[in-house]
């Protein structure tokens, strides 16, 4: 799960992004499904 700012800065332009779902959470805006291992470690 990522914030809107993190999604726009890192995930939206990433080639490894599989899909992103908007969720209703006070802190996080998106649930991101990505194929990159280094993103999962952060």
PyMOL Python script that loads the backbone (N, CA, C, O; Angstrom):
from pymol import cmd

cmd.read_pdbstr("""\
ATOM      1  N   UNK A   1       0.845  -1.166   0.000  1.00  0.00           N
ATOM      2  CA  UNK A   1       0.000   0.000   0.000  1.00  0.00           C
ATOM      3  C   UNK A   1       0.896   1.236   0.000  1.00  0.00           C
ATOM      4  O   UNK A   1       1.914   1.282   0.690  1.00  0.00           O
ATOM      5  N   UNK A   2       0.506   2.217  -0.771  1.00  0.00           N
ATOM      6  CA  UNK A   2       1.303   3.436  -0.888  1.00  0.00           C
ATOM      7  C   UNK A   2       0.407   4.669  -0.831  1.00  0.00           C
ATOM      8  O   UNK A   2      -0.795   4.604  -1.088  1.00  0.00           O
ATOM      9  N   UNK A   3       1.024   5.783  -0.489  1.00  0.00           N
ATOM     10  CA  UNK A   3       0.319   7.059  -0.485  1.00  0.00           C
ATOM     11  C   UNK A   3       0.180   7.567  -1.917  1.00  0.00           C
ATOM     12  O   UNK A   3       0.831   7.065  -2.833  1.00  0.00           O
ATOM     13  N   UNK A   4      -0.662   8.550  -2.090  1.00  0.00           N
ATOM     14  CA  UNK A   4      -0.855   9.143  -3.421  1.00  0.00           C
ATOM     15  C   UNK A   4       0.461   9.739  -3.938  1.00  0.00           C
ATOM     16  O   UNK A   4       0.808   9.570  -5.108  1.00  0.00           O
ATOM     17  N   UNK A   5       1.180  10.429  -3.067  1.00  0.00           N
ATOM     18  CA  UNK A   5       2.435  11.064  -3.481  1.00  0.00           C
ATOM     19  C   UNK A   5       3.481  10.039  -3.911  1.00  0.00           C
ATOM     20  O   UNK A   5       4.160  10.231  -4.919  1.00  0.00           O
ATOM     21  N   UNK A   6       3.612   8.957  -3.153  1.00  0.00           N
ATOM     22  CA  UNK A   6       4.567   7.902  -3.503  1.00  0.00           C
ATOM     23  C   UNK A   6       4.172   7.229  -4.810  1.00  0.00           C
ATOM     24  O   UNK A   6       5.034   6.907  -5.628  1.00  0.00           O
ATOM     25  N   UNK A   7       2.887   7.016  -5.010  1.00  0.00           N
ATOM     26  CA  UNK A   7       2.420   6.408  -6.253  1.00  0.00           C
ATOM     27  C   UNK A   7       2.766   7.286  -7.449  1.00  0.00           C
ATOM     28  O   UNK A   7       3.283   6.798  -8.454  1.00  0.00           O
ATOM     29  N   UNK A   8       2.482   8.570  -7.339  1.00  0.00           N
ATOM     30  CA  UNK A   8       2.755   9.484  -8.446  1.00  0.00           C
ATOM     31  C   UNK A   8       4.250   9.630  -8.711  1.00  0.00           C
ATOM     32  O   UNK A   8       4.670   9.759  -9.861  1.00  0.00           O
ATOM     33  N   UNK A   9       5.050   9.610  -7.651  1.00  0.00           N
ATOM     34  CA  UNK A   9       6.495   9.816  -7.794  1.00  0.00           C
ATOM     35  C   UNK A   9       7.225   8.573  -8.299  1.00  0.00           C
ATOM     36  O   UNK A   9       8.128   8.682  -9.129  1.00  0.00           O
ATOM     37  N   UNK A  10       6.847   7.404  -7.812  1.00  0.00           N
ATOM     38  CA  UNK A  10       7.592   6.192  -8.121  1.00  0.00           C
ATOM     39  C   UNK A  10       6.833   5.186  -8.985  1.00  0.00           C
ATOM     40  O   UNK A  10       7.363   4.708  -9.988  1.00  0.00           O
ATOM     41  N   UNK A  11       5.623   4.871  -8.611  1.00  0.00           N
ATOM     42  CA  UNK A  11       4.924   3.736  -9.219  1.00  0.00           C
ATOM     43  C   UNK A  11       4.273   4.039 -10.565  1.00  0.00           C
ATOM     44  O   UNK A  11       4.281   3.183 -11.450  1.00  0.00           O
ATOM     45  N   UNK A  12       3.718   5.216 -10.740  1.00  0.00           N
ATOM     46  CA  UNK A  12       2.932   5.493 -11.935  1.00  0.00           C
ATOM     47  C   UNK A  12       3.745   5.405 -13.223  1.00  0.00           C
ATOM     48  O   UNK A  12       3.190   5.104 -14.280  1.00  0.00           O
ATOM     49  N   UNK A  13       5.050   5.662 -13.151  1.00  0.00           N
ATOM     50  CA  UNK A  13       5.900   5.636 -14.342  1.00  0.00           C
ATOM     51  C   UNK A  13       6.733   4.355 -14.456  1.00  0.00           C
ATOM     52  O   UNK A  13       7.508   4.195 -15.398  1.00  0.00           O
ATOM     53  N   UNK A  14       6.570   3.456 -13.501  1.00  0.00           N
ATOM     54  CA  UNK A  14       7.389   2.247 -13.448  1.00  0.00           C
ATOM     55  C   UNK A  14       6.934   1.219 -14.481  1.00  0.00           C
ATOM     56  O   UNK A  14       5.738   0.986 -14.653  1.00  0.00           O
ATOM     57  N   UNK A  15       7.886   0.617 -15.155  1.00  0.00           N
ATOM     58  CA  UNK A  15       7.586  -0.420 -16.154  1.00  0.00           C
ATOM     59  C   UNK A  15       7.168  -1.726 -15.502  1.00  0.00           C
ATOM     60  O   UNK A  15       6.528  -2.562 -16.141  1.00  0.00           O
ATOM     61  N   UNK A  16       7.521  -1.910 -14.243  1.00  0.00           N
ATOM     62  CA  UNK A  16       7.247  -3.169 -13.556  1.00  0.00           C
ATOM     63  C   UNK A  16       5.885  -3.182 -12.861  1.00  0.00           C
ATOM     64  O   UNK A  16       5.511  -4.192 -12.264  1.00  0.00           O
ATOM     65  N   UNK A  17       5.142  -2.082 -12.929  1.00  0.00           N
ATOM     66  CA  UNK A  17       3.829  -1.999 -12.298  1.00  0.00           C
ATOM     67  C   UNK A  17       2.856  -2.940 -12.990  1.00  0.00           C
ATOM     68  O   UNK A  17       2.681  -2.880 -14.207  1.00  0.00           O
ATOM     69  N   UNK A  18       2.234  -3.795 -12.221  1.00  0.00           N
ATOM     70  CA  UNK A  18       1.250  -4.732 -12.760  1.00  0.00           C
ATOM     71  C   UNK A  18      -0.128  -4.088 -12.758  1.00  0.00           C
ATOM     72  O   UNK A  18      -0.793  -4.016 -13.791  1.00  0.00           O
ATOM     73  N   UNK A  19      -0.551  -3.619 -11.581  1.00  0.00           N
ATOM     74  CA  UNK A  19      -1.810  -2.875 -11.471  1.00  0.00           C
ATOM     75  C   UNK A  19      -1.852  -2.143 -10.143  1.00  0.00           C
ATOM     76  O   UNK A  19      -1.117  -2.471  -9.213  1.00  0.00           O
ATOM     77  N   UNK A  20      -2.731  -1.139 -10.067  1.00  0.00           N
ATOM     78  CA  UNK A  20      -2.922  -0.374  -8.842  1.00  0.00           C
ATOM     79  C   UNK A  20      -4.415  -0.213  -8.612  1.00  0.00           C
ATOM     80  O   UNK A  20      -5.169   0.111  -9.529  1.00  0.00           O
ATOM     81  N   UNK A  21      -4.829  -0.443  -7.378  1.00  0.00           N
ATOM     82  CA  UNK A  21      -6.235  -0.301  -7.003  1.00  0.00           C
ATOM     83  C   UNK A  21      -6.364   0.826  -5.991  1.00  0.00           C
ATOM     84  O   UNK A  21      -5.582   0.905  -5.044  1.00  0.00           O
ATOM     85  N   UNK A  22      -7.345   1.697  -6.185  1.00  0.00           N
ATOM     86  CA  UNK A  22      -7.619   2.736  -5.189  1.00  0.00           C
ATOM     87  C   UNK A  22      -8.349   2.102  -4.025  1.00  0.00           C
ATOM     88  O   UNK A  22      -9.272   1.310  -4.209  1.00  0.00           O
ATOM     89  N   UNK A  23      -7.919   2.465  -2.810  1.00  0.00           N
ATOM     90  CA  UNK A  23      -8.558   1.955  -1.603  1.00  0.00           C
ATOM     91  C   UNK A  23      -8.963   3.132  -0.728  1.00  0.00           C
ATOM     92  O   UNK A  23      -8.457   4.242  -0.894  1.00  0.00           O
ATOM     93  N   UNK A  24      -9.857   2.892   0.181  1.00  0.00           N
ATOM     94  CA  UNK A  24     -10.298   3.920   1.117  1.00  0.00           C
ATOM     95  C   UNK A  24      -9.624   3.674   2.456  1.00  0.00           C
ATOM     96  O   UNK A  24     -10.074   2.863   3.266  1.00  0.00           O
ATOM     97  N   UNK A  25      -8.543   4.393   2.662  1.00  0.00           N
ATOM     98  CA  UNK A  25      -7.777   4.293   3.894  1.00  0.00           C
ATOM     99  C   UNK A  25      -7.338   5.705   4.276  1.00  0.00           C
ATOM    100  O   UNK A  25      -7.045   6.509   3.392  1.00  0.00           O
ATOM    101  N   UNK A  26      -7.286   6.021   5.550  1.00  0.00           N
ATOM    102  CA  UNK A  26      -6.899   7.375   5.946  1.00  0.00           C
ATOM    103  C   UNK A  26      -5.458   7.734   5.570  1.00  0.00           C
ATOM    104  O   UNK A  26      -5.160   8.905   5.339  1.00  0.00           O
ATOM    105  N   UNK A  27      -4.569   6.754   5.506  1.00  0.00           N
ATOM    106  CA  UNK A  27      -3.167   7.055   5.217  1.00  0.00           C
ATOM    107  C   UNK A  27      -2.758   6.667   3.806  1.00  0.00           C
ATOM    108  O   UNK A  27      -2.040   7.416   3.144  1.00  0.00           O
ATOM    109  N   UNK A  28      -3.200   5.519   3.339  1.00  0.00           N
ATOM    110  CA  UNK A  28      -2.785   5.018   2.036  1.00  0.00           C
ATOM    111  C   UNK A  28      -3.900   5.173   1.022  1.00  0.00           C
ATOM    112  O   UNK A  28      -5.076   5.030   1.355  1.00  0.00           O
ATOM    113  N   UNK A  29      -3.532   5.464  -0.213  1.00  0.00           N
ATOM    114  CA  UNK A  29      -4.518   5.696  -1.259  1.00  0.00           C
ATOM    115  C   UNK A  29      -4.592   4.543  -2.256  1.00  0.00           C
ATOM    116  O   UNK A  29      -5.654   4.291  -2.827  1.00  0.00           O
ATOM    117  N   UNK A  30      -3.480   3.840  -2.474  1.00  0.00           N
ATOM    118  CA  UNK A  30      -3.431   2.796  -3.492  1.00  0.00           C
ATOM    119  C   UNK A  30      -2.871   1.492  -2.935  1.00  0.00           C
ATOM    120  O   UNK A  30      -2.005   1.499  -2.061  1.00  0.00           O
ATOM    121  N   UNK A  31      -3.369   0.392  -3.443  1.00  0.00           N
ATOM    122  CA  UNK A  31      -2.759  -0.921  -3.246  1.00  0.00           C
ATOM    123  C   UNK A  31      -2.089  -1.233  -4.579  1.00  0.00           C
ATOM    124  O   UNK A  31      -2.748  -1.298  -5.616  1.00  0.00           O
ATOM    125  N   UNK A  32      -0.774  -1.424  -4.538  1.00  0.00           N
ATOM    126  CA  UNK A  32       0.017  -1.584  -5.748  1.00  0.00           C
ATOM    127  C   UNK A  32       0.473  -3.030  -5.887  1.00  0.00           C
ATOM    128  O   UNK A  32       0.944  -3.647  -4.931  1.00  0.00           O
ATOM    129  N   UNK A  33       0.326  -3.546  -7.079  1.00  0.00           N
ATOM    130  CA  UNK A  33       0.823  -4.874  -7.415  1.00  0.00           C
ATOM    131  C   UNK A  33       1.951  -4.681  -8.423  1.00  0.00           C
ATOM    132  O   UNK A  33       1.733  -4.210  -9.539  1.00  0.00           O
ATOM    133  N   UNK A  34       3.156  -5.054  -8.010  1.00  0.00           N
ATOM    134  CA  UNK A  34       4.340  -4.767  -8.814  1.00  0.00           C
ATOM    135  C   UNK A  34       5.180  -6.030  -8.963  1.00  0.00           C
ATOM    136  O   UNK A  34       5.176  -6.897  -8.089  1.00  0.00           O
ATOM    137  N   UNK A  35       5.903  -6.126 -10.080  1.00  0.00           N
ATOM    138  CA  UNK A  35       6.761  -7.267 -10.342  1.00  0.00           C
ATOM    139  C   UNK A  35       8.200  -7.042  -9.892  1.00  0.00           C
ATOM    140  O   UNK A  35       9.023  -7.950 -10.002  1.00  0.00           O
ATOM    141  N   UNK A  36       8.521  -5.848  -9.386  1.00  0.00           N
ATOM    142  CA  UNK A  36       9.893  -5.522  -8.991  1.00  0.00           C
ATOM    143  C   UNK A  36      10.152  -5.916  -7.541  1.00  0.00           C
ATOM    144  O   UNK A  36       9.416  -5.514  -6.640  1.00  0.00           O
ATOM    145  N   UNK A  37      11.192  -6.696  -7.325  1.00  0.00           N
ATOM    146  CA  UNK A  37      11.547  -7.142  -5.986  1.00  0.00           C
ATOM    147  C   UNK A  37      12.061  -5.995  -5.114  1.00  0.00           C
ATOM    148  O   UNK A  37      11.791  -5.966  -3.913  1.00  0.00           O
ATOM    149  N   UNK A  38      12.801  -5.045  -5.708  1.00  0.00           N
ATOM    150  CA  UNK A  38      13.378  -3.966  -4.903  1.00  0.00           C
ATOM    151  C   UNK A  38      12.311  -3.039  -4.331  1.00  0.00           C
ATOM    152  O   UNK A  38      12.540  -2.416  -3.295  1.00  0.00           O
ATOM    153  N   UNK A  39      11.182  -2.934  -4.959  1.00  0.00           N
ATOM    154  CA  UNK A  39      10.097  -2.099  -4.412  1.00  0.00           C
ATOM    155  C   UNK A  39       9.464  -2.761  -3.189  1.00  0.00           C
ATOM    156  O   UNK A  39       9.061  -2.075  -2.250  1.00  0.00           O
ATOM    157  N   UNK A  40       9.380  -4.060  -3.201  1.00  0.00           N
ATOM    158  CA  UNK A  40       8.791  -4.782  -2.087  1.00  0.00           C
ATOM    159  C   UNK A  40       9.653  -4.686  -0.831  1.00  0.00           C
ATOM    160  O   UNK A  40       9.138  -4.759   0.285  1.00  0.00           O
ATOM    161  N   UNK A  41      10.950  -4.523  -1.008  1.00  0.00           N
ATOM    162  CA  UNK A  41      11.863  -4.466   0.123  1.00  0.00           C
ATOM    163  C   UNK A  41      11.846  -3.109   0.817  1.00  0.00           C
ATOM    164  O   UNK A  41      12.254  -3.018   1.975  1.00  0.00           O
ATOM    165  N   UNK A  42      11.393  -2.065   0.157  1.00  0.00           N
ATOM    166  CA  UNK A  42      11.393  -0.711   0.734  1.00  0.00           C
ATOM    167  C   UNK A  42      10.322  -0.554   1.778  1.00  0.00           C
ATOM    168  O   UNK A  42      10.182   0.520   2.363  1.00  0.00           O
TER     169      UNK A  42
END
""", "prot")
cmd.dss("prot")
cmd.show_as("cartoon", "prot")
cmd.util.cbc("prot")
cmd.orient("prot")
